Amino acid sequence: MKIALTCRNPNLYSHKRLVEAAEERGHTIDVIDHLKCYINITSNKPTIRYKGEELPKYDAVIPRIGASVTFYGTAVLRQFEMMGTFPLNESVAISRSRDKLRSMQLLARKGVGLPVTVFAHQTSRAEEIIEMAGGAPVVIKLLEGTQGIGVVLGETQKAAESIIQAFSGVGSNILTQQFIKEAGGSDIRCFVIGEKVVAAMKRTGKEGDFRSNLHRGGTAEPVKITAIERKTATLAAKAMGLRVCGVDLLRGSQGPVVMEVNSSPGLEGLEKSTEIDVAGKIIDYLEKTYKEGRTRTRGRG
């Protein structure tokens, strides 16, 4: 296959591993910075220009789009789709997962376990919002936050009210969520490919930090997940329409609850902690789905 990998930084561990895995399997893979692409949306023949040249036809595209550039990154991905390139994850699924509020509504509709979550525009009655979320302590999140940034724990009623009022004072959209104390500052990252969890790790935040993100100094170790955790992760991926994703779970007293579904999950912590060739599994899956996708397309035509 001729594959395009869209990403901003080709030197990240995840991107180097995907290139390595593709080349090991005999594929050609080009790394393309989606922010440097120009898309022609007016002609009858959709095209993408990159570094002064028109991009060739690719069989498949692996989108690795950062949260801060979701709008432009998915626009470029849609252009690839219009040109007949098979996407590992579709643009609509990525956009869906990046909208925290929409994604939680979709997960709730499918019956996926979630923490009690409250979204409000008018925050003058902060005490009511906190009560709806189960009472302090509560977790307060910016809708646009990533990698643990914009996530704050309101440990007491007064602290939570102050945080909500501060965020609303600068016009930020926020979610207020039930704090899952029994998780103990840890979460489970389940890596889903297709309809299977191929690897899982337990992430624990550094001492004094309830956030478990590795970017915030957390640690990772392999973990054995339960059948219900496996089912929850695959159901969450399916609800988002993502073929490949990371599903972050907390182990609550009433069962697993989903915190986030990540369409561009990192591979470094997972591969190093589990010693599983996740990049290779992604390429193997892409080979299989590309062939099936081409067959279905020809059959319909």
Backbone as CSV, one residue per row, in Angstrom:
resi,resn,N_x,N_y,N_z,CA_x,CA_y,CA_z,C_x,C_y,C_z
1,MET,0.831,-1.204,0.000,0.000,0.000,0.000,0.864,1.251,0.000
2,LYS,0.299,2.318,-0.529,0.918,3.638,-0.415,0.113,4.398,0.648
3,ILE,0.768,4.721,1.767,0.086,5.264,2.940,0.541,6.694,3.209
4,ALA,-0.393,7.538,3.615,-0.083,8.884,4.101,-0.299,8.899,5.608
5,LEU,0.680,9.427,6.328,0.549,9.629,7.773,0.498,11.131,8.008
6,THR,-0.646,11.643,8.426,-0.760,13.081,8.665,-0.494,13.372,10.136
7,CYS,0.494,14.222,10.395,0.857,14.581,11.761,1.685,15.853,11.731
8,ARG,1.862,16.508,12.883,2.656,17.722,12.959,4.128,17.450,13.194
9,ASN,4.426,16.428,13.995,5.809,16.167,14.393,6.207,14.737,14.038
10,PRO,7.002,14.562,12.974,7.379,13.203,12.565,8.330,12.518,13.536
11,ASN,8.896,13.281,14.475,9.886,12.728,15.399,9.288,12.162,16.679
12,LEU,7.981,12.282,16.855,7.353,11.683,18.027,7.460,10.159,17.958
13,TYR,7.594,9.533,19.110,7.722,8.075,19.198,6.614,7.379,18.408
14,SER,5.366,7.790,18.609,4.234,7.124,17.963,4.359,7.156,16.451
15,HIS,4.763,8.299,15.915,4.824,8.458,14.458,6.004,7.688,13.869
16,LYS,7.125,7.696,14.561,8.272,6.924,14.085,7.959,5.427,14.092
17,ARG,7.235,4.982,15.112,6.893,3.561,15.199,5.922,3.150,14.080
18,LEU,4.977,4.020,13.751,4.033,3.705,12.669,4.758,3.622,11.326
19,VAL,5.692,4.545,11.106,6.486,4.512,9.873,7.303,3.218,9.820
20,GLU,7.932,2.899,10.932,8.766,1.693,11.021,7.941,0.437,10.748
21,ALA,6.763,0.353,11.366,5.911,-0.827,11.207,5.404,-0.956,9.779
22,ALA,5.067,0.158,9.145,4.581,0.126,7.755,5.684,-0.321,6.810
23,GLU,6.880,0.232,7.005,7.992,-0.112,6.118,8.431,-1.564,6.304
24,GLU,8.358,-2.059,7.536,8.710,-3.460,7.796,7.802,-4.417,7.029
25,ARG,6.576,-3.967,6.757,5.598,-4.797,6.049,5.576,-4.510,4.555
26,GLY,6.572,-3.760,4.084,6.722,-3.543,2.652,5.892,-2.422,2.061
27,HIS,5.323,-1.567,2.916,4.503,-0.467,2.416,5.338,0.804,2.247
28,THR,4.855,1.697,1.399,5.438,3.032,1.266,4.610,3.970,2.130
29,ILE,5.255,4.789,2.972,4.526,5.696,3.857,5.177,7.074,3.839
30,ASP,4.384,8.094,3.568,4.841,9.482,3.553,4.262,10.212,4.751
31,VAL,5.097,10.974,5.441,4.653,11.778,6.583,4.320,13.174,6.075
32,ILE,3.104,13.622,6.348,2.601,14.890,5.810,2.075,15.754,6.954
33,ASP,2.566,16.981,7.044,2.075,17.945,8.040,0.786,18.555,7.511
34,HIS,-0.335,18.187,8.112,-1.621,18.632,7.592,-1.799,20.146,7.622
35,LEU,-1.122,20.841,8.545,-1.257,22.297,8.589,-0.545,22.981,7.426
36,LYS,0.318,22.258,6.734,1.027,22.827,5.587,0.388,22.416,4.263
37,CYS,-0.779,21.794,4.352,-1.499,21.381,3.151,-2.462,22.478,2.692
38,TYR,-2.635,22.574,1.380,-3.658,23.438,0.789,-4.631,22.527,0.045
39,ILE,-5.909,22.752,0.265,-6.894,21.878,-0.369,-7.713,22.660,-1.395
40,ASN,-7.891,22.048,-2.541,-8.674,22.647,-3.621,-10.071,22.053,-3.565
41,ILE,-11.007,22.842,-3.102,-12.373,22.343,-2.927,-13.329,22.881,-3.985
42,THR,-12.804,23.579,-4.984,-13.673,24.182,-5.988,-13.694,23.411,-7.304
43,SER,-12.671,22.613,-7.582,-12.619,21.907,-8.857,-13.407,20.611,-8.804
44,ASN,-13.681,20.065,-9.979,-14.381,18.780,-10.050,-13.492,17.640,-9.569
45,LYS,-12.176,17.871,-9.624,-11.230,16.872,-9.175,-10.557,17.366,-7.901
46,PRO,-10.966,16.862,-6.725,-10.376,17.348,-5.469,-8.897,17.019,-5.392
47,THR,-8.107,17.988,-4.930,-6.664,17.796,-4.825,-6.147,18.395,-3.527
48,ILE,-4.939,17.980,-3.144,-4.225,18.535,-1.997,-2.829,18.914,-2.466
49,ARG,-2.407,20.114,-2.151,-1.047,20.542,-2.465,-0.240,20.606,-1.169
50,TYR,1.005,20.164,-1.272,1.886,20.109,-0.102,3.304,20.422,-0.554
51,LYS,3.896,21.425,0.072,5.254,21.850,-0.276,5.388,22.152,-1.770
52,GLY,4.364,22.807,-2.306,4.409,23.271,-3.691,4.053,22.236,-4.738
53,GLU,3.719,21.016,-4.318,3.390,19.975,-5.281,2.050,19.330,-4.937
54,GLU,1.384,18.837,-5.965,0.133,18.127,-5.759,0.431,16.729,-5.220
55,LEU,-0.250,16.363,-4.154,-0.021,15.045,-3.567,-0.535,13.947,-4.494
56,PRO,0.165,12.815,-4.538,-0.293,11.698,-5.368,-1.485,10.997,-4.709
57,LYS,-2.010,10.033,-5.396,-3.111,9.239,-4.865,-2.554,8.235,-3.850
58,TYR,-3.122,8.233,-2.645,-2.728,7.284,-1.603,-3.822,6.235,-1.431
59,ASP,-3.405,5.029,-1.091,-4.377,3.975,-0.818,-5.071,4.210,0.521
60,ALA,-4.290,4.616,1.522,-4.834,4.773,2.871,-4.160,5.947,3.573
61,VAL,-4.849,6.504,4.560,-4.308,7.605,5.349,-4.484,7.295,6.830
62,ILE,-3.415,7.518,7.597,-3.460,7.379,9.052,-3.472,8.788,9.630
63,PRO,-4.610,9.260,10.124,-4.663,10.621,10.665,-4.211,10.669,12.118
64,ARG,-3.242,11.528,12.399,-2.784,11.776,13.774,-2.914,13.278,13.994
65,ILE,-4.091,13.682,14.405,-4.451,15.100,14.459,-4.505,15.568,15.912
66,GLY,-3.703,16.563,16.252,-3.717,17.123,17.597,-5.024,17.844,17.881
67,ALA,-5.419,17.848,19.149,-6.699,18.443,19.526,-6.798,19.922,19.176
68,SER,-5.675,20.643,19.253,-5.704,22.085,19.011,-5.906,22.432,17.542
69,VAL,-5.709,21.465,16.643,-5.865,21.737,15.205,-6.898,20.791,14.586
70,THR,-7.872,20.392,15.392,-8.888,19.450,14.918,-9.621,19.972,13.688
71,PHE,-9.999,21.241,13.685,-10.810,21.792,12.601,-10.082,21.671,11.264
72,TYR,-8.843,22.151,11.199,-8.111,22.112,9.932,-7.662,20.690,9.599
73,GLY,-7.240,19.956,10.618,-6.781,18.590,10.378,-7.866,17.702,9.804
74,THR,-9.090,17.829,10.315,-10.186,17.009,9.786,-10.639,17.503,8.415
75,ALA,-10.451,18.803,8.137,-10.767,19.317,6.797,-9.851,18.679,5.761
76,VAL,-8.556,18.577,6.085,-7.600,17.927,5.182,-7.947,16.446,5.037
77,LEU,-8.302,15.802,6.146,-8.668,14.389,6.096,-9.901,14.175,5.223
78,ARG,-10.891,15.067,5.307,-12.075,14.962,4.450,-11.687,15.041,2.973
79,GLN,-10.689,15.871,2.685,-10.237,15.978,1.310,-9.626,14.662,0.822
80,PHE,-8.834,14.025,1.687,-8.301,12.697,1.349,-9.457,11.728,1.073
81,GLU,-10.479,11.780,1.919,-11.632,10.895,1.752,-12.338,11.158,0.419
82,MET,-12.469,12.446,0.056,-13.092,12.808,-1.221,-12.283,12.305,-2.412
83,MET,-10.973,12.167,-2.203,-10.089,11.690,-3.271,-10.054,10.164,-3.335
84,GLY,-10.831,9.508,-2.486,-10.914,8.055,-2.521,-9.890,7.334,-1.673
85,THR,-9.212,8.058,-0.777,-8.220,7.450,0.105,-8.928,6.843,1.317
86,PHE,-8.558,5.630,1.676,-9.205,4.934,2.790,-8.650,5.437,4.119
87,PRO,-9.497,5.981,5.022,-8.997,6.507,6.297,-9.016,5.461,7.403
88,LEU,-7.934,5.404,8.189,-7.925,4.510,9.343,-9.048,4.908,10.301
89,ASN,-9.152,6.208,10.583,-10.289,6.760,11.303,-10.921,7.835,10.427
90,GLU,-12.226,7.844,10.333,-12.909,8.814,9.475,-12.980,10.181,10.149
91,SER,-13.038,11.223,9.321,-13.053,12.600,9.825,-14.236,12.859,10.743
92,VAL,-15.402,12.344,10.394,-16.594,12.595,11.207,-16.451,11.955,12.590
93,ALA,-15.810,10.792,12.668,-15.626,10.111,13.950,-14.636,10.875,14.828
94,ILE,-13.572,11.405,14.213,-12.597,12.189,14.971,-13.248,13.446,15.529
95,SER,-14.006,14.158,14.696,-14.694,15.379,15.137,-15.661,15.072,16.272
96,ARG,-16.352,13.966,16.160,-17.320,13.546,17.178,-16.625,13.311,18.518
97,SER,-15.483,12.626,18.478,-14.789,12.291,19.723,-14.133,13.510,20.366
98,ARG,-13.783,14.520,19.575,-13.107,15.699,20.104,-14.053,16.659,20.819
99,ASP,-15.331,16.537,20.546,-16.331,17.360,21.232,-16.716,16.620,22.511
100,LYS,-16.153,17.048,23.640,-16.365,16.313,24.893,-17.838,16.148,25.233
101,LEU,-18.605,17.227,25.061,-20.024,17.166,25.412,-20.769,16.209,24.491
102,ARG,-20.571,16.377,23.186,-21.254,15.510,22.231,-20.870,14.054,22.425
103,SER,-19.589,13.799,22.661,-19.146,12.417,22.822,-19.791,11.777,24.045
104,MET,-19.911,12.528,25.132,-20.535,11.958,26.332,-22.021,11.713,26.122
105,GLN,-22.675,12.580,25.366,-24.087,12.358,25.063,-24.273,11.103,24.217
106,LEU,-23.365,10.893,23.254,-23.437,9.698,22.414,-23.163,8.438,23.231
107,LEU,-22.182,8.511,24.130,-21.875,7.365,24.982,-23.049,7.035,25.901
108,ALA,-23.664,8.079,26.460,-24.815,7.873,27.346,-25.966,7.213,26.584
109,ARG,-26.175,7.648,25.350,-27.269,7.091,24.538,-27.067,5.612,24.268
110,LYS,-25.783,5.184,24.186,-25.480,3.771,23.942,-25.385,2.955,25.226
111,GLY,-25.628,3.594,26.367,-25.615,2.873,27.631,-24.241,2.613,28.197
112,VAL,-23.229,3.374,27.743,-21.868,3.228,28.265,-21.779,3.878,29.644
113,GLY,-21.114,3.223,30.594,-20.969,3.770,31.936,-20.196,5.078,31.931
114,LEU,-20.730,6.098,32.606,-20.114,7.418,32.669,-20.213,7.964,34.094
115,PRO,-19.293,8.858,34.479,-19.494,9.566,35.744,-20.647,10.557,35.583
116,VAL,-21.326,10.871,36.678,-22.376,11.890,36.610,-21.738,13.184,36.111
117,THR,-22.294,13.754,35.048,-21.695,14.920,34.391,-22.737,16.006,34.191
118,VAL,-22.374,17.243,34.508,-23.282,18.372,34.368,-22.649,19.420,33.454
119,PHE,-23.406,19.872,32.470,-22.963,20.942,31.579,-23.923,22.104,31.749
120,ALA,-23.390,23.297,31.924,-24.246,24.463,32.119,-23.591,25.708,31.552
121,HIS,-24.411,26.585,30.977,-23.908,27.871,30.483,-24.036,28.939,31.570
122,GLN,-25.183,28.933,32.237,-25.410,29.900,33.326,-24.903,29.288,34.630
123,THR,-23.817,29.837,35.162,-23.173,29.237,36.337,-23.328,30.084,37.602
124,SER,-24.307,30.957,37.607,-24.502,31.781,38.797,-24.962,30.932,39.984
125,ARG,-25.565,29.788,39.695,-25.996,28.876,40.756,-25.038,27.675,40.803
126,ALA,-23.779,27.966,41.094,-22.736,26.937,41.106,-23.052,25.836,42.106
127,GLU,-23.671,26.200,43.235,-23.966,25.192,44.260,-24.926,24.133,43.733
128,GLU,-25.837,24.542,42.834,-26.788,23.592,42.256,-26.093,22.641,41.279
129,ILE,-25.150,23.169,40.526,-24.379,22.352,39.587,-23.592,21.297,40.344
130,ILE,-22.945,21.700,41.436,-22.149,20.770,42.251,-23.038,19.689,42.858
131,GLU,-24.207,20.083,43.309,-25.155,19.123,43.887,-25.590,18.096,42.840
132,MET,-25.867,18.565,41.603,-26.282,17.662,40.525,-25.191,16.655,40.188
133,ALA,-23.914,17.070,40.357,-22.778,16.182,40.062,-22.450,15.254,41.223
134,GLY,-23.244,15.303,42.275,-23.051,14.390,43.399,-22.414,15.011,44.619
135,GLY,-22.132,16.324,44.561,-21.541,17.007,45.701,-20.023,16.945,45.684
136,ALA,-19.402,17.898,46.391,-17.940,17.972,46.445,-17.372,16.725,47.139
137,PRO,-16.170,16.287,46.693,-15.341,16.868,45.628,-15.899,16.575,44.238
138,VAL,-15.665,17.501,43.301,-16.065,17.315,41.917,-14.878,17.672,41.011
139,VAL,-14.903,17.126,39.806,-13.884,17.434,38.800,-14.478,18.435,37.820
140,ILE,-13.754,19.516,37.588,-14.227,20.570,36.692,-13.280,20.624,35.498
141,LYS,-13.843,20.522,34.284,-13.037,20.412,33.069,-13.416,21.476,32.056
142,LEU,-12.399,22.027,31.410,-12.636,22.840,30.222,-13.012,21.907,29.080
143,LEU,-14.015,22.274,28.294,-14.397,21.439,27.164,-13.255,21.281,26.169
144,GLU,-12.402,22.307,26.063,-11.332,22.300,25.073,-10.015,21.759,25.618
145,GLY,-9.967,21.322,26.871,-8.714,20.883,27.476,-8.236,19.540,26.949
146,THR,-6.910,19.312,26.969,-6.327,18.031,26.552,-5.161,17.688,27.466
147,GLN,-4.845,16.388,27.542,-3.681,15.876,28.274,-3.647,16.361,29.727
148,GLY,-4.827,16.502,30.320,-4.907,16.896,31.719,-4.892,18.392,31.948
149,ILE,-4.668,19.179,30.884,-4.682,20.637,31.018,-6.141,21.099,31.064
150,GLY,-6.450,22.010,31.982,-7.819,22.491,32.114,-8.706,21.543,32.883
151,VAL,-8.100,20.672,33.705,-8.848,19.753,34.566,-8.471,20.050,36.012
152,VAL,-9.470,20.410,36.819,-9.214,20.856,38.191,-10.129,20.103,39.148
153,LEU,-9.596,19.745,40.310,-10.385,19.090,41.344,-10.862,20.123,42.351
154,GLY,-12.182,20.245,42.467,-12.763,21.093,43.506,-12.990,20.239,44.744
155,GLU,-12.055,20.297,45.703,-12.088,19.360,46.829,-13.185,19.665,47.840
156,THR,-13.543,20.926,47.973,-14.605,21.317,48.904,-15.681,22.088,48.153
157,GLN,-16.809,22.272,48.799,-17.913,23.012,48.185,-17.465,24.417,47.780
158,LYS,-16.806,25.115,48.691,-16.376,26.486,48.413,-15.351,26.540,47.292
159,ALA,-14.394,25.608,47.324,-13.359,25.571,46.288,-13.984,25.300,44.923
160,ALA,-14.909,24.342,44.870,-15.561,24.005,43.606,-16.356,25.193,43.066
161,GLU,-17.079,25.883,43.939,-17.844,27.058,43.510,-16.918,28.125,42.945
162,SER,-15.798,28.350,43.590,-14.845,29.371,43.132,-14.270,29.021,41.760
163,ILE,-13.954,27.734,41.553,-13.391,27.299,40.267,-14.415,27.474,39.150
164,ILE,-15.653,27.051,39.404,-16.715,27.187,38.399,-16.924,28.649,38.038
165,GLN,-16.968,29.500,39.042,-17.174,30.933,38.799,-15.994,31.552,38.057
166,ALA,-14.775,31.076,38.369,-13.589,31.610,37.683,-13.594,31.230,36.209
167,PHE,-13.903,29.971,35.912,-13.956,29.528,34.516,-15.053,30.268,33.757
168,SER,-16.220,30.408,34.378,-17.329,31.084,33.700,-17.036,32.562,33.497
169,GLY,-16.218,33.126,34.379,-15.876,34.549,34.273,-15.071,34.889,33.041
170,VAL,-14.371,33.897,32.478,-13.598,34.135,31.255,-14.271,33.510,30.041
171,GLY,-15.543,33.166,30.194,-16.334,32.684,29.065,-16.023,31.271,28.616
172,SER,-15.456,30.449,29.497,-15.107,29.080,29.113,-16.289,28.137,29.309
173,ASN,-16.423,27.168,28.394,-17.422,26.119,28.551,-16.830,25.028,29.439
174,ILE,-17.583,24.595,30.429,-17.048,23.625,31.389,-18.009,22.466,31.628
175,LEU,-17.408,21.344,32.017,-18.153,20.192,32.501,-17.812,19.998,33.973
176,THR,-18.812,19.697,34.770,-18.599,19.370,36.181,-18.961,17.903,36.365
177,GLN,-17.999,17.121,36.880,-18.199,15.680,36.950,-18.018,15.128,38.359
178,GLN,-18.724,14.052,38.597,-18.567,13.269,39.821,-17.110,12.824,39.969
179,PHE,-16.569,12.957,41.167,-15.204,12.502,41.441,-15.251,11.041,41.865
180,ILE,-14.556,10.177,41.116,-14.537,8.742,41.412,-13.379,8.479,42.368
181,LYS,-13.655,8.610,43.647,-12.608,8.512,44.660,-11.940,7.151,44.684
182,GLU,-12.750,6.095,44.472,-12.216,4.737,44.588,-11.195,4.412,43.497
183,ALA,-11.102,5.243,42.449,-10.100,5.023,41.401,-8.690,5.276,41.922
184,GLY,-8.572,6.032,43.004,-7.280,6.235,43.650,-6.246,6.947,42.798
185,GLY,-6.680,7.864,41.937,-5.731,8.605,41.103,-5.191,7.816,39.927
186,SER,-5.821,6.683,39.619,-5.382,5.849,38.486,-6.508,5.695,37.481
187,ASP,-6.122,5.449,36.231,-7.108,5.083,35.231,-6.557,3.949,34.375
188,ILE,-7.406,3.419,33.519,-7.028,2.330,32.622,-7.130,2.840,31.191
189,ARG,-6.037,2.768,30.452,-6.075,3.079,29.017,-6.203,1.771,28.248
190,CYS,-7.339,1.611,27.591,-7.568,0.441,26.741,-7.355,0.854,25.291
191,PHE,-6.491,0.138,24.585,-6.228,0.459,23.190,-7.073,-0.455,22.321
192,VAL,-8.001,0.149,21.584,-8.947,-0.610,20.778,-8.552,-0.533,19.311
193,ILE,-8.470,-1.681,18.671,-8.266,-1.769,17.230,-9.381,-2.646,16.683
194,GLY,-10.178,-2.096,15.774,-11.339,-2.833,15.299,-12.340,-2.965,16.434
195,GLU,-12.655,-4.159,16.778,-13.598,-4.392,17.882,-12.926,-5.164,19.004
196,LYS,-11.591,-4.991,19.120,-10.854,-5.715,20.153,-9.958,-4.764,20.940
197,VAL,-9.814,-5.036,22.228,-8.808,-4.357,23.049,-7.517,-5.153,22.878
198,VAL,-6.511,-4.552,22.252,-5.267,-5.273,21.954,-4.203,-5.070,23.034
199,ALA,-4.371,-4.042,23.865,-3.413,-3.781,24.945,-4.075,-2.862,25.961
200,ALA,-3.616,-2.945,27.200,-4.160,-2.086,28.253,-3.076,-1.774,29.270
201,MET,-3.109,-0.560,29.788,-2.162,-0.181,30.831,-2.887,0.612,31.913
202,LYS,-2.339,0.532,33.105,-2.838,1.312,34.230,-1.939,2.523,34.401
203,ARG,-2.531,3.708,34.387,-1.771,4.942,34.545,-2.086,5.535,35.920
204,THR,-1.042,5.903,36.636,-1.195,6.462,37.976,-0.529,7.824,38.017
205,GLY,-1.251,8.815,38.536,-0.723,10.165,38.614,0.404,10.270,39.623
206,LYS,1.259,11.274,39.433,2.322,11.500,40.402,1.713,11.889,41.740
207,GLU,2.466,11.710,42.797,1.957,11.926,44.154,1.385,13.336,44.297
208,GLY,0.164,13.398,44.819,-0.487,14.682,45.035,-1.299,15.175,43.855
209,ASP,-1.295,14.414,42.727,-2.033,14.833,41.528,-3.046,13.757,41.190
210,PHE,-4.333,14.121,41.120,-5.374,13.144,40.830,-5.419,12.807,39.339
211,ARG,-4.756,13.594,38.486,-4.727,13.335,37.047,-3.664,12.277,36.747
212,SER,-4.029,11.313,35.911,-3.117,10.189,35.655,-2.357,10.317,34.338
213,ASN,-2.525,11.422,33.612,-1.883,11.579,32.301,-0.366,11.428,32.397
214,LEU,0.213,10.660,31.470,1.662,10.496,31.433,2.354,11.815,31.123
215,HIS,1.671,12.701,30.370,2.236,14.023,30.069,2.380,14.884,31.326
216,ARG,1.646,14.536,32.367,1.689,15.284,33.619,2.582,14.609,34.645
217,GLY,3.370,13.636,34.214,4.311,12.978,35.115,3.814,11.679,35.708
218,GLY,2.723,11.123,35.171,2.201,9.869,35.670,3.066,8.691,35.238
219,THR,2.792,7.520,35.801,3.524,6.302,35.466,2.564,5.275,34.872
220,ALA,3.123,4.306,34.131,2.298,3.297,33.475,2.796,1.894,33.778
221,GLU,1.868,0.956,33.850,2.196,-0.456,34.032,1.131,-1.294,33.346
222,PRO,1.492,-2.485,32.881,0.490,-3.341,32.231,-0.581,-3.749,33.232
223,VAL,-1.779,-4.000,32.739,-2.877,-4.361,33.633,-3.779,-5.383,32.944
224,LYS,-4.331,-6.272,33.718,-5.299,-7.244,33.209,-6.687,-6.653,33.420
225,ILE,-7.432,-6.494,32.344,-8.756,-5.891,32.463,-9.818,-6.972,32.546
226,THR,-10.962,-6.595,33.084,-12.070,-7.531,33.240,-12.894,-7.593,31.951
227,ALA,-13.775,-8.558,31.896,-14.640,-8.708,30.718,-15.532,-7.487,30.533
228,ILE,-16.048,-6.929,31.632,-16.928,-5.765,31.529,-16.137,-4.527,31.108
229,GLU,-14.897,-4.428,31.538,-14.046,-3.314,31.107,-13.745,-3.421,29.613
230,ARG,-13.487,-4.636,29.164,-13.225,-4.872,27.742,-14.459,-4.512,26.914
231,LYS,-15.617,-4.942,27.374,-16.862,-4.665,26.662,-17.154,-3.165,26.645
232,THR,-16.907,-2.487,27.766,-17.149,-1.047,27.845,-16.265,-0.290,26.860
233,ALA,-14.986,-0.682,26.780,-14.048,-0.010,25.881,-14.456,-0.180,24.423
234,THR,-14.810,-1.390,24.026,-15.175,-1.625,22.629,-16.505,-0.958,22.283
235,LEU,-17.427,-0.916,23.242,-18.709,-0.247,23.013,-18.507,1.259,22.852
236,ALA,-17.595,1.829,23.653,-17.308,3.258,23.558,-16.692,3.596,22.199
237,ALA,-15.760,2.766,21.737,-15.135,2.991,20.423,-16.182,2.924,19.314
238,LYS,-17.068,1.957,19.415,-18.114,1.788,18.405,-19.074,2.969,18.414
239,ALA,-19.397,3.483,19.600,-20.306,4.633,19.707,-19.725,5.868,19.025
240,MET,-18.384,6.011,19.070,-17.717,7.130,18.418,-17.508,6.892,16.921
241,GLY,-17.602,5.634,16.502,-17.329,5.303,15.108,-15.849,5.244,14.793
242,LEU,-15.010,5.036,15.824,-13.557,5.001,15.646,-13.072,3.565,15.491
243,ARG,-12.264,3.317,14.465,-11.692,1.991,14.261,-10.522,1.752,15.204
244,VAL,-9.745,2.817,15.447,-8.581,2.730,16.329,-8.643,3.885,17.317
245,CYS,-8.532,3.591,18.610,-8.622,4.658,19.609,-8.141,4.161,20.967
246,GLY,-7.931,5.111,21.862,-7.652,4.807,23.248,-8.868,5.170,24.083
247,VAL,-9.328,4.251,24.897,-10.484,4.500,25.771,-9.995,4.527,27.209
248,ASP,-10.223,5.658,27.883,-9.762,5.827,29.260,-10.907,5.538,30.226
249,LEU,-10.668,4.562,31.100,-11.678,4.116,32.063,-11.218,4.385,33.492
250,LEU,-12.189,4.608,34.370,-11.945,4.599,35.807,-12.693,3.413,36.397
251,ARG,-12.077,2.789,37.394,-12.725,1.668,38.067,-13.567,2.208,39.220
252,GLY,-14.856,2.384,38.965,-15.770,2.894,39.975,-16.418,1.775,40.765
253,SER,-17.069,2.140,41.846,-17.711,1.137,42.701,-18.876,0.448,42.000
254,GLN,-19.472,1.115,41.016,-20.594,0.545,40.271,-20.161,-0.036,38.929
255,GLY,-18.841,-0.139,38.725,-18.329,-0.658,37.463,-17.506,0.390,36.731
256,PRO,-16.961,0.052,35.570,-16.104,0.997,34.840,-16.894,2.174,34.282
257,VAL,-16.264,3.353,34.315,-16.859,4.540,33.706,-15.848,5.134,32.732
258,VAL,-16.325,5.588,31.594,-15.467,6.137,30.551,-15.243,7.620,30.795
259,MET,-13.985,8.025,30.759,-13.636,9.432,30.915,-13.390,10.102,29.562
260,GLU,-12.809,9.363,28.633,-12.479,9.958,27.335,-12.236,8.858,26.307
261,VAL,-12.537,9.198,25.042,-12.193,8.334,23.918,-11.258,9.147,23.028
262,ASN,-10.011,8.688,22.894,-8.961,9.448,22.227,-8.706,8.878,20.831
263,SER,-8.907,9.720,19.797,-8.765,9.254,18.409,-7.316,9.216,17.937
264,SER,-6.399,9.854,18.658,-4.964,9.820,18.306,-4.141,9.469,19.539
265,PRO,-4.356,8.284,20.098,-3.668,7.922,21.341,-2.179,7.689,21.126
266,GLY,-1.389,8.069,22.115,0.051,7.834,22.051,0.379,6.361,22.214
267,LEU,1.495,5.957,21.639,1.897,4.552,21.692,3.037,4.279,22.667
268,GLU,3.785,5.299,23.038,5.019,5.071,23.781,4.782,4.402,25.130
269,GLY,3.953,5.004,25.967,3.709,4.438,27.283,3.130,3.039,27.196
270,LEU,2.241,2.826,26.248,1.573,1.536,26.099,2.545,0.460,25.629
271,GLU,3.309,0.761,24.576,4.236,-0.250,24.051,5.340,-0.576,25.051
272,LYS,5.853,0.436,25.717,6.960,0.195,26.646,6.506,-0.528,27.909
273,SER,5.294,-0.264,28.354,4.830,-0.919,29.582,4.321,-2.332,29.329
274,THR,3.731,-2.570,28.139,3.152,-3.886,27.854,4.043,-4.762,26.971
275,GLU,5.019,-4.141,26.302,5.893,-4.835,25.346,5.095,-5.472,24.209
276,ILE,3.986,-4.838,23.852,3.156,-5.270,22.732,3.426,-4.353,21.536
277,ASP,3.559,-4.933,20.351,3.799,-4.178,19.130,2.478,-3.589,18.637
278,VAL,2.051,-2.512,19.275,0.767,-1.898,18.937,0.819,-1.266,17.543
279,ALA,1.944,-0.627,17.204,2.077,-0.017,15.875,1.917,-1.072,14.782
280,GLY,2.525,-2.228,14.986,2.398,-3.311,14.020,0.966,-3.795,13.882
281,LYS,0.258,-3.873,14.999,-1.140,-4.301,14.976,-2.006,-3.287,14.220
282,ILE,-1.667,-1.993,14.346,-2.415,-0.962,13.619,-2.240,-1.133,12.110
283,ILE,-0.993,-1.344,11.676,-0.740,-1.520,10.248,-1.388,-2.801,9.737
284,ASP,-1.306,-3.880,10.503,-1.947,-5.139,10.110,-3.454,-4.932,9.933
285,TYR,-4.047,-4.194,10.856,-5.490,-3.931,10.775,-5.812,-3.057,9.563
286,LEU,-4.963,-2.061,9.299,-5.180,-1.186,8.150,-5.140,-1.984,6.851
287,GLU,-4.187,-2.914,6.742,-4.108,-3.772,5.562,-5.425,-4.512,5.355
288,LYS,-5.928,-5.104,6.418,-7.144,-5.920,6.352,-8.363,-5.071,5.992
289,THR,-8.541,-3.946,6.689,-9.732,-3.123,6.443,-9.663,-2.434,5.096
290,TYR,-8.457,-2.084,4.649,-8.321,-1.467,3.323,-8.794,-2.444,2.246
291,LYS,-8.343,-3.686,2.340,-8.736,-4.684,1.349,-10.243,-4.932,1.386
292,GLU,-10.805,-5.033,2.594,-12.243,-5.257,2.728,-13.023,-4.056,2.202
293,GLY,-12.515,-2.855,2.505,-13.185,-1.633,2.055,-13.195,-1.527,0.551
294,ARG,-12.062,-1.889,-0.097,-12.000,-1.836,-1.555,-12.964,-2.859,-2.163
295,THR,-13.034,-4.041,-1.543,-13.911,-5.088,-2.056,-15.369,-4.653,-1.984
296,ARG,-15.756,-4.071,-0.840,-17.139,-3.637,-0.679,-17.478,-2.535,-1.677
297,THR,-16.517,-1.630,-1.905,-16.764,-0.521,-2.830,-16.987,-1.047,-4.248
298,ARG,-16.130,-1.998,-4.666,-16.274,-2.546,-6.004,-17.596,-3.312,-6.132
299,GLY,-17.986,-3.996,-5.052,-19.230,-4.753,-5.096,-20.448,-3.864,-5.284
300,ARG,-20.438,-2.699,-4.627,-21.558,-1.771,-4.752,-21.583,-1.129,-6.129
301,GLY,-20.386,-0.918,-6.719,-20.315,-0.220,-7.987,-20.837,-1.073,-9.134
